[in-house]
Amino acid sequence: MSGGPRGPMAAGAMAPQRASDFRGTARRIGRRLLQDRATVTAIAALGVIGTTLSVLGPRLLGHATDLVFSGYLSSRLPAGASQAEVVERLRADGQDRLADVLLGADVRPGQGIDFTQLGWVLAGAIVLYVLASGFMWWQGRLTTAVVQRMVGGLRDDVEATLHRLPLSFVDGTERGELMSRTTNDIDNIGQSLQQTISQLLTSLLTVVGTLVMMVWISPLLALVALATIPLAVWLTQAVMRRSQPQFVAQWAATGKVNGHVEEVFTGHEVVKVFGRQRDVREEFERRNDALFTSAFRAQFISGVIQPLMMFVSNLNYVLVAVIGAVRVSTGSLTVGDVQAFIQYSRQFTQPLTQIASMVNLLQSGMASAERVLALLDTELERPDVGPGGAAPLVPTQPVRGRVVLDDVAFSYTDAPLIEGLDLVAEPGATVAIVGPTGAGKTTLVNLLLRFYELDAGRITLDGVDVATMDRQALRRCFGVVLQDAWLFKGTIRENIAYGRVGDVDDAAVRRAAEAASVDHLVRTLPDGYDTVVDEGGGSLSAGQRQLLTIARAFHADPPVLVLDEATSSVDTRTEALVQEAMGRLRRDRTSFVVAHRLSTIREADTIVVMESGRIVEQGDHDTLLAAEGAYARLYAAQFAGTAT
């Protein structure tokens, strides 16, 4: 495409180069989740209830252990004696340690185990665990709903953002990288949150609940269990600081691999023609190796957390078991208390281990979220604003098609491309734009359609500044055929009718196809106008695709036509037919024709010759030839080359 670089490449530098903002990204994702406050509140309430029931379970099991232990001791003691008398005898015999154990237990000499009470306790524990499981299942279901709604809303926002991104951003960004953010990264966010958010909430509630129960059973053992927490937190933070940049690099590398694959697949024929398969493989291997390295480092470093936390958990278990046994031997605690406390210590450290093991998922999800949010934060097209800040203008009268460019200036970068350009296109006139490659011809078309905003000057349509018009309303006034013919996946009928909003009129579609000299081609296809073409129209030749895009412009029936090398891919005979058809189409319409074949624009009302972003000549064909200037040199060079 002529006219210089298509937007500053810096705009497309999407791979994150700065350090990851884990907390900031997590807060923004959290705010999105909290948009569904009712469901989030229900999730939290269900988590509290389910966790509370689960936490009460070990206490009941500890009581059951005490019943068994006390009943067993009672059965070994002589009936008729009281607990105090048995303890007194043991102390008299010098068995103080055993006396302390009996003193701490609920012993009734000669009675044995109370199986009725034991049965009720065990039944209560089963009911608690069943209810806890039910509440946790309900919580998981609601969590799935709220996460998927959030991810769906994120996709909607990304889709809306993509339609409002300036063309400079799209031009300067690899399509594969952009697709990776809108598909892979969003999917990774959903999967990460789905696997962690419910478990994270449950784990945090379990830590709080078990801590309360541990303090209730034994404040001393609770302090012992808490002594290992600072070590666990320090280890987790140390690992996270090293793994998070690797997750960011992993997903950036994923985007680069996708971009390379998409680019090579799109240009597969060119790669084959020029025998660059080896270079393509080497480039893929280089990017794939970078992805492997970053992914390996991210997963390995984050994976270290779980064994470290298991070590801390086992250390905590040993301390609790040893000190708990000493406390039982002194009668300060019962065996059931120690058993319950050991369960609680496991419940206390297990959530910490789970949280640590979820760190890699959270970091991966937040790395993807950062990339998606960066896309949402991209500066969008300038909002449509009418005169004086009012609503943008929408044509209410039929557009006549008078287009005026007044002292227009524009540049993609700091280097100016177009300066002081003035041009008037009267209604129904055909303006041909010619000039060498890079002169700014296609850029001029982009400015007419407001794909880019002017640096200075203004463009008016029927006296109305296009900068004050609604973009969609403005672009509906133009029918455009670009040199890059593009078809969407669908039937030929749908592709031709794409340029007009509303119901598809089969008769109008056929008339447009006949005008573009493509009706005969369509009728030779097996399914005619119902023939399905793939994305990009790869099953058709370049000339056939261009004829269909010309038919699309015919069907749109706009007041202003823009033809950017619209016949560059058709043969000479078809070009003659299309030129005749476009002559009919241009009748009573303002037309801008960008052309390299000067033979196709000899009948234009005005021919504009551009060089280095300026109009150096304008007039009709005969006048410009007679002037023996830039146009005459272009014309002579083109036809001299043909003759040679």
PEZIJO-V10790 format. One record per residue. RES is the residue in three letters. SS is DSSP state (H for helix, E for strand, - for the rest). D_CENTER is the distance of its C-alpha to the mean C-alpha in Angstrom with 2 decimals. Layout:
RES | SS | D_CENTER
RES | SS | D_CENTER
This chain:
MET | - | 29.38
SER | - | 32.05
GLY | - | 31.91
GLY | - | 30.57
PRO | - | 27.15
ARG | - | 24.30
GLY | - | 23.01
PRO | - | 22.93
MET | H | 21.04
ALA | H | 20.26
ALA | H | 17.80
GLY | H | 15.65
ALA | - | 16.01
MET | - | 12.39
ALA | - | 13.25
PRO | - | 13.98
GLN | - | 17.76
ARG | - | 18.57
ALA | - | 19.08
SER | - | 16.41
ASP | - | 16.86
PHE | H | 16.54
ARG | H | 18.54
GLY | H | 17.04
THR | H | 13.45
ALA | H | 15.04
ARG | H | 16.99
ARG | H | 14.22
ILE | H | 12.48
GLY | H | 16.12
ARG | H | 16.85
ARG | H | 14.21
LEU | H | 15.88
LEU | - | 19.23
GLN | - | 18.77
ASP | - | 20.21
ARG | H | 23.16
ALA | H | 25.62
THR | H | 23.71
VAL | H | 22.80
THR | H | 26.51
ALA | H | 27.59
ILE | H | 25.48
ALA | H | 27.14
ALA | H | 30.56
LEU | H | 30.31
GLY | H | 29.30
VAL | H | 32.32
ILE | H | 34.68
GLY | H | 33.57
THR | H | 33.68
THR | H | 37.05
LEU | H | 38.54
SER | H | 37.31
VAL | H | 38.76
LEU | H | 42.11
GLY | H | 42.45
PRO | H | 43.66
ARG | H | 46.15
LEU | H | 47.72
LEU | H | 47.79
GLY | H | 49.47
HIS | H | 52.05
ALA | H | 52.65
THR | H | 53.28
ASP | H | 55.77
LEU | H | 57.56
VAL | H | 57.95
PHE | H | 58.99
SER | H | 61.40
GLY | H | 62.84
TYR | H | 63.44
LEU | H | 65.23
SER | H | 67.20
SER | H | 68.45
ARG | H | 69.84
LEU | - | 71.78
PRO | - | 75.23
ALA | - | 75.30
GLY | - | 77.17
ALA | - | 76.06
SER | - | 73.58
GLN | H | 70.50
ALA | H | 72.26
GLU | H | 75.36
VAL | H | 73.41
VAL | H | 71.60
GLU | H | 75.01
ARG | H | 76.54
LEU | H | 73.68
ARG | H | 74.06
ALA | H | 77.78
ASP | - | 77.21
GLY | - | 74.95
GLN | - | 71.67
ASP | H | 69.79
ARG | H | 66.35
LEU | H | 66.76
ALA | H | 68.22
ASP | H | 65.11
VAL | H | 62.90
LEU | H | 65.09
LEU | H | 65.13
GLY | H | 61.32
ALA | - | 61.25
ASP | - | 62.38
VAL | - | 65.33
ARG | - | 68.00
PRO | - | 70.61
GLY | - | 71.54
GLN | - | 68.92
GLY | - | 66.19
ILE | - | 62.61
ASP | - | 61.89
PHE | H | 59.89
THR | H | 59.63
GLN | H | 57.85
LEU | H | 55.75
GLY | H | 54.71
TRP | H | 53.66
VAL | H | 51.58
LEU | H | 49.81
ALA | H | 49.22
GLY | H | 47.71
ALA | H | 45.34
ILE | H | 44.26
VAL | H | 43.65
LEU | H | 41.58
TYR | H | 39.33
VAL | H | 38.97
LEU | H | 38.04
ALA | H | 35.60
SER | H | 33.89
GLY | H | 33.78
PHE | H | 32.21
MET | H | 29.61
TRP | H | 28.78
TRP | H | 28.43
GLN | H | 26.23
GLY | H | 23.91
ARG | H | 23.74
LEU | H | 22.87
THR | H | 20.24
THR | H | 18.55
ALA | H | 18.79
VAL | H | 17.47
VAL | H | 14.41
GLN | H | 13.54
ARG | H | 14.34
MET | H | 12.08
VAL | H | 9.03
GLY | H | 10.48
GLY | H | 10.93
LEU | H | 7.43
ARG | H | 6.73
ASP | H | 10.04
ASP | H | 9.45
VAL | H | 6.76
GLU | H | 9.39
ALA | H | 12.11
THR | H | 11.00
LEU | H | 10.93
HIS | H | 14.40
ARG | H | 15.62
LEU | E | 14.73
PRO | - | 18.09
LEU | H | 19.22
SER | H | 19.91
PHE | H | 16.29
VAL | H | 15.55
ASP | H | 18.87
GLY | - | 18.24
THR | - | 14.90
GLU | - | 14.80
ARG | H | 13.32
GLY | H | 12.44
GLU | H | 10.54
LEU | H | 8.58
MET | H | 8.19
SER | H | 7.26
ARG | H | 4.13
THR | H | 3.55
THR | H | 5.59
ASN | H | 6.82
ASP | H | 4.73
ILE | H | 3.86
ASP | H | 7.41
ASN | H | 8.64
ILE | H | 8.15
GLY | H | 10.04
GLN | H | 12.53
SER | H | 13.26
LEU | H | 13.96
GLN | H | 15.82
GLN | H | 18.01
THR | H | 18.74
ILE | H | 18.90
SER | H | 21.97
GLN | H | 23.64
LEU | H | 23.11
LEU | H | 24.76
THR | H | 27.52
SER | H | 28.15
LEU | H | 28.58
LEU | H | 30.88
THR | H | 32.78
VAL | H | 33.42
VAL | H | 34.86
GLY | H | 36.89
THR | H | 38.37
LEU | H | 39.23
VAL | H | 41.23
MET | H | 43.04
MET | H | 43.83
VAL | H | 45.35
TRP | H | 47.32
ILE | H | 48.73
SER | - | 49.43
PRO | H | 48.37
LEU | H | 49.60
LEU | H | 47.42
ALA | H | 44.46
LEU | H | 45.00
VAL | H | 45.18
ALA | H | 41.85
LEU | H | 40.23
ALA | - | 41.66
THR | - | 39.04
ILE | H | 36.02
PRO | H | 36.04
LEU | H | 36.11
ALA | H | 33.10
VAL | H | 31.08
TRP | H | 32.14
LEU | H | 31.23
THR | H | 27.73
GLN | H | 27.03
ALA | H | 28.56
VAL | H | 26.34
MET | H | 23.09
ARG | H | 24.03
ARG | H | 24.33
SER | H | 21.41
GLN | H | 18.50
PRO | H | 18.75
GLN | H | 18.82
PHE | H | 15.52
VAL | H | 13.98
ALA | H | 16.00
GLN | H | 15.02
TRP | H | 11.30
ALA | H | 12.45
ALA | H | 15.04
THR | H | 12.82
GLY | H | 11.16
LYS | H | 14.81
VAL | H | 16.10
ASN | H | 13.79
GLY | H | 14.84
HIS | H | 18.40
VAL | H | 18.51
GLU | H | 17.19
GLU | H | 19.70
VAL | H | 22.53
PHE | H | 22.10
THR | H | 22.19
GLY | - | 25.25
HIS | H | 26.82
GLU | H | 30.15
VAL | H | 30.46
VAL | H | 29.83
LYS | H | 32.56
VAL | H | 34.94
PHE | - | 35.00
GLY | - | 35.01
ARG | - | 32.07
GLN | H | 30.91
ARG | H | 32.05
ASP | H | 30.21
VAL | H | 26.99
ARG | H | 27.51
GLU | H | 28.34
GLU | H | 25.24
PHE | H | 23.10
GLU | H | 25.16
ARG | H | 24.72
ARG | H | 20.92
ASN | H | 21.04
ASP | H | 23.57
ALA | H | 21.42
LEU | H | 18.61
PHE | H | 21.42
THR | H | 22.92
SER | H | 19.94
ALA | H | 18.92
PHE | H | 22.62
ARG | H | 23.15
ALA | H | 20.22
GLN | H | 21.36
PHE | H | 25.02
ILE | H | 25.07
SER | H | 23.14
GLY | H | 25.30
VAL | H | 28.39
ILE | H | 27.79
GLN | H | 28.90
PRO | H | 32.28
LEU | H | 32.94
MET | H | 32.42
MET | H | 34.62
PHE | H | 37.27
VAL | H | 37.16
SER | H | 37.35
ASN | H | 40.35
LEU | H | 42.02
ASN | H | 41.68
TYR | H | 43.08
VAL | H | 46.12
LEU | H | 46.93
VAL | H | 46.74
ALA | H | 48.85
VAL | H | 51.54
ILE | H | 51.90
GLY | H | 51.67
ALA | H | 54.49
VAL | H | 56.61
ARG | H | 56.05
VAL | H | 57.11
SER | H | 60.21
THR | - | 61.22
GLY | - | 60.70
SER | - | 58.00
LEU | - | 55.48
THR | - | 55.86
VAL | H | 54.53
GLY | H | 52.22
ASP | H | 50.87
VAL | H | 50.09
GLN | H | 48.53
ALA | H | 46.33
PHE | H | 45.47
ILE | H | 44.50
GLN | H | 42.19
TYR | H | 40.74
SER | H | 40.37
ARG | H | 38.42
GLN | H | 36.33
PHE | H | 35.91
THR | H | 34.81
GLN | H | 32.81
PRO | H | 30.07
LEU | H | 29.98
THR | H | 29.63
GLN | H | 26.86
ILE | H | 24.98
ALA | H | 25.54
SER | H | 24.34
MET | H | 21.10
VAL | H | 20.50
ASN | H | 18.90
LEU | H | 16.42
LEU | H | 15.75
GLN | H | 15.54
SER | H | 13.14
GLY | H | 10.84
MET | H | 11.45
ALA | H | 10.94
SER | H | 7.32
ALA | H | 7.20
GLU | H | 9.23
ARG | H | 7.24
VAL | H | 4.43
LEU | H | 7.81
ALA | H | 9.56
LEU | H | 7.97
LEU | H | 9.02
ASP | - | 12.21
THR | - | 13.09
GLU | - | 16.51
LEU | E | 16.61
GLU | - | 19.61
ARG | - | 22.72
PRO | - | 23.33
ASP | - | 26.09
VAL | - | 29.28
GLY | - | 32.75
PRO | H | 36.06
GLY | H | 36.69
GLY | H | 33.27
ALA | - | 33.86
ALA | - | 31.64
PRO | - | 30.80
LEU | E | 33.48
VAL | - | 33.39
PRO | - | 36.34
THR | - | 38.81
GLN | - | 41.45
PRO | - | 41.32
VAL | - | 40.00
ARG | - | 42.84
GLY | - | 40.74
ARG | - | 42.39
VAL | E | 39.98
VAL | E | 41.01
LEU | E | 39.43
ASP | E | 41.14
ASP | E | 41.08
VAL | E | 37.42
ALA | E | 35.87
PHE | E | 32.46
SER | - | 30.93
TYR | - | 27.63
THR | - | 28.62
ASP | - | 31.65
ALA | - | 33.92
PRO | - | 35.06
LEU | - | 34.65
ILE | E | 36.26
GLU | E | 38.98
GLY | E | 41.42
LEU | E | 40.71
ASP | E | 42.81
LEU | E | 42.84
VAL | E | 44.12
ALA | E | 43.41
GLU | - | 45.78
PRO | - | 44.99
GLY | - | 45.50
ALA | - | 45.77
THR | E | 44.13
VAL | E | 42.92
ALA | E | 42.35
ILE | E | 40.50
VAL | E | 41.57
GLY | E | 41.52
PRO | - | 40.53
THR | - | 37.02
GLY | - | 35.14
ALA | - | 37.44
GLY | - | 34.68
LYS | H | 35.22
THR | H | 31.66
THR | H | 30.61
LEU | H | 33.19
VAL | H | 31.58
ASN | H | 28.16
LEU | H | 29.99
LEU | H | 31.76
LEU | - | 28.55
ARG | - | 26.99
PHE | - | 24.14
TYR | - | 25.30
GLU | - | 27.34
LEU | - | 30.90
ASP | - | 32.15
ALA | E | 35.52
GLY | E | 37.63
ARG | E | 36.61
ILE | E | 36.29
THR | E | 37.93
LEU | E | 37.99
ASP | - | 41.29
GLY | - | 41.81
VAL | E | 38.51
ASP | E | 36.21
VAL | H | 32.96
ALA | H | 31.13
THR | H | 32.28
MET | E | 31.21
ASP | - | 28.23
ARG | H | 26.04
GLN | H | 25.75
ALA | H | 29.48
LEU | H | 30.26
ARG | H | 28.40
ARG | - | 30.07
CYS | - | 33.28
PHE | E | 32.41
GLY | E | 32.46
VAL | E | 30.80
VAL | E | 31.36
LEU | - | 29.65
GLN | - | 30.89
ASP | - | 27.66
ALA | - | 28.17
TRP | - | 25.04
LEU | - | 25.18
PHE | - | 22.67
LYS | - | 22.96
GLY | E | 25.70
THR | E | 29.43
ILE | H | 31.43
ARG | H | 32.49
GLU | H | 28.95
ASN | H | 28.20
ILE | H | 31.43
ALA | H | 30.91
TYR | H | 27.37
GLY | H | 28.83
ARG | - | 30.48
VAL | - | 29.03
GLY | - | 30.98
ASP | - | 32.84
VAL | - | 33.51
ASP | - | 37.18
ASP | H | 38.35
ALA | H | 41.38
ALA | H | 39.43
VAL | H | 37.08
ARG | H | 40.20
ARG | H | 41.84
ALA | H | 38.89
ALA | H | 38.90
GLU | H | 42.66
ALA | H | 42.41
ALA | - | 39.96
SER | - | 42.28
VAL | - | 39.68
ASP | H | 41.24
HIS | H | 43.55
LEU | H | 40.74
VAL | H | 38.76
ARG | H | 41.90
THR | H | 42.51
LEU | - | 39.26
PRO | - | 39.70
ASP | - | 37.71
GLY | H | 38.38
TYR | H | 35.98
ASP | H | 34.15
THR | - | 33.28
VAL | E | 29.59
VAL | E | 28.06
ASP | - | 24.91
GLU | H | 21.96
GLY | H | 23.58
GLY | H | 26.99
GLY | - | 27.63
SER | - | 30.52
LEU | - | 32.40
SER | - | 34.04
ALA | H | 32.89
GLY | H | 35.86
GLN | H | 35.19
ARG | H | 31.61
GLN | H | 32.95
LEU | H | 35.63
LEU | H | 33.17
THR | H | 31.17
ILE | H | 34.54
ALA | H | 35.36
ARG | H | 32.13
ALA | H | 33.41
PHE | H | 36.84
HIS | H | 35.50
ALA | H | 33.61
ASP | - | 37.07
PRO | - | 35.97
PRO | - | 38.49
VAL | E | 37.11
LEU | E | 36.28
VAL | E | 34.38
LEU | E | 35.13
ASP | E | 33.60
GLU | - | 35.59
ALA | - | 35.38
THR | - | 38.00
SER | - | 37.13
SER | - | 36.45
VAL | - | 39.36
ASP | - | 42.91
THR | H | 45.87
ARG | H | 47.28
THR | H | 44.04
GLU | H | 43.48
ALA | H | 46.87
LEU | H | 46.04
VAL | H | 42.71
GLN | H | 44.48
GLU | H | 47.04
ALA | H | 44.42
MET | H | 42.48
GLY | H | 45.82
ARG | H | 46.22
LEU | H | 42.65
ARG | H | 43.15
ARG | - | 46.31
ASP | - | 46.02
ARG | - | 42.47
THR | E | 41.42
SER | E | 39.94
PHE | E | 38.34
VAL | E | 38.75
VAL | E | 37.37
ALA | - | 39.60
HIS | - | 40.76
ARG | - | 43.51
LEU | H | 46.04
SER | H | 48.06
THR | H | 45.46
ILE | H | 45.79
ARG | - | 49.57
GLU | - | 49.87
ALA | - | 47.36
ASP | - | 48.87
THR | E | 47.44
ILE | E | 46.22
VAL | E | 44.30
VAL | E | 44.42
MET | E | 41.74
GLU | E | 41.96
SER | - | 39.71
GLY | - | 38.14
ARG | E | 41.55
ILE | E | 43.71
VAL | E | 46.81
GLU | E | 48.49
GLN | E | 48.33
GLY | E | 50.74
ASP | - | 51.57
HIS | H | 52.08
ASP | H | 55.84
THR | H | 55.84
LEU | H | 53.33
LEU | H | 55.24
ALA | H | 58.44
ALA | H | 56.98
GLU | - | 56.46
GLY | - | 53.42
ALA | H | 49.83
TYR | H | 49.43
ALA | H | 52.71
ARG | H | 51.72
LEU | H | 48.41
TYR | H | 50.33
ALA | H | 53.11
ALA | H | 50.81
GLN | H | 48.83
PHE | H | 51.91
ALA | H | 53.91
GLY | H | 51.23
THR | H | 51.35
ALA | H | 55.13
THR | - | 55.12
